[in-house]
Amino acid sequence: MEGFLRISLICVCVLNINAQSYHEFGLIEACGDSDQEDFLVQFDDELVAYVDFKKQKEIITLPDIVGQIEFPSLYHDAKRAIYNCRLFFDVAKEVYINSSEPIEPPWSSIYPKSDPQLNVKNILICHVTGFFPPPVRVSWTKNNVNVTDGSIVSRYYPNKDGTLNVFSRLSFIPEEGDIYSCSVEHKALQQPQTRTWDVEIKEPSIGPSVFCGVGLALGLLGLATGVFFIAKGSN
């Protein structure tokens, strides 16, 4: 049975002594029997940065409008943290080898990244959240046929309650009548959890333009009638 250890360090920050709210800054590290290693930096519920151990560098996830933020020693700090995490993990396995592991089932949803248009490339997103422990397996079908090309799966992201969430994305070109599905497998589920999505293209409404045209015509007709009566009265 695979094991998984997650260590969370949360700092509560009050930026203004008169403020009624506060902010949370956290470091989350995770390791286990598998090769998966995570080191994340969060501010409130937003991911600020994480370490890509394969590329041996830190990845900043903030948008450019926030400004350039640097963590010069983050990668080396993360390596030390993961080393200690594995030491703790080995000890924890010996202590809790016979204890039951908390298991939380996932909940999934499927939706397009943008409003679908016929023959215009789009992305379907399958969001899987609320599960523990990892891993989960996400698979896609199109009209009941398995699809592998064009799909990618994100890293695991932590939720505030200690569970995890993950995104799977599938590139596709909408065609009327197509049916897509994403299926999620997890040890807490007795059978795969499947969500479906049908391609439905909304036709643009002509109501506003018709009403606008009719209103304009009536307005011009009223104006012409008024001018006619004014001219007649003058005569």
Beta strands, then each sheet from edge to edge (+ up, - down):
strand 1: 4-13
strand 2: 23-32
strand 3: 38-43
strand 4: 46-52
strand 5: 57-60
strand 6: 107-112
strand 7: 122-131
strand 8: 137-142
strand 9: 145-147
strand 10: 151-153
strand 11: 157-158
strand 12: 164-172
strand 13: 179-185
strand 14: 193-198
sheet 1: 1+ 2- 3+ 4- 5+
sheet 2: 6+ 7- 12+ 10-
sheet 3: 6+ 7- 12+ 11-
sheet 4: 9+ 8- 13+ 14-
end
